Amino acid sequence: MSGEEEENAAELKIGDEFLKAKCLMNCEVALILEHKYEQLQQMSDDPMNQVSQVFEKSLQYVKRFSRYKNPDAVRQVREILSRYQLAEFELCVLGNLCPETVEEAIAMVPSIKTKGRAHDDEAIDKMLNDLSLIKKFE
Amino acid sequence: MQLHPRFFGRNLRENIVSKLMKDVEGTCSGRHGFVVAITGIENIGKGLIRDGTGFVTFPVKYQCVVFRPFKGEILEAVVTMVNKMGFFAEAGPVQIFVSNHLIPDDMEFQSGDMPNYTTSDGSVKIQKDSEVRLKIIGTRVDATEIFCIGTIKDDFLGVINDPANA
């Protein structure tokens, strides 16, 4: 891939395919994988034999790092974040890491502050507040 | 997707899908990363018979969940091994190495049963099973694996499950 050298998530350079693709947060992936795992469980007695190592590891990982366990909360997170004109990738990093302060959010996702995008500190602060509210009421 | 003629018949579609899952899930490519799970089949095209073998190739369009770490991305990972060169962490199927040059200077390596990196005042400790937040600064792609180099030497990076640090 010729773009390999230029790849930099901090500037949102992640390749065309991935900019267009839907990006999922850890908690969403956890829901999908768990659903799939349950389906497999119904089909055979020993589902761990059926799934690949990658699947198993991914499931463990997203379970461990899911900030929101409740499917409704997960939906709300996406809904709230999608009001702020974020790229898919930015939305997911924010949803995954749940930064608490504006500085932290900018450090995690530097691209939200670049090139005349409509995110001032106030907007970011409001967004983070909304996020922490979901967490509280989960 | 190549299929042996013995799979043809009424269950052709199911057979194609189950073979696709078996062959594709768990693989890894440099461009798309790890294919974790297939979530949907969009369409299965017309089969093409291969000359000489009888195998038939079907073009299949499908949706899947992939995991692809990007350079510059910040993510959370579990520490799996600590040694004096640095430490290894795992984020799902991906291995990440953080060299001791990329660990903050005030953290010292301590050997022993449970090798770890500790700050001089002992308040922060990185050892096996710690959860860390790190930034990926480089990726190397093998045929079957993606290997990353990470750093925790930046603002808001480092241990996250440590109660003293939370």
Interface residues (C-beta under 8 A of the other chain):
Chain A: M1 E7 N8 A9 A10 E11 I14 G15 E17 F18 L24 V29 I32 L33 K36 V51 S52 Q53 V54 F55 K57 S58 Q60 Y61 V62 R64 F65 F89 V93 N96 L97 P99 E103 E104 A107 M108 V109
Chain B: E25 G26 T27 C28 G30 R31 H32 F34 V35 V36 A37 T39 V65 F67 R68 F70 K71 G72 E73 I74 L75 E76 V78 E90 A91 G92 P93 E131 R133 I136 D154 D155 F156
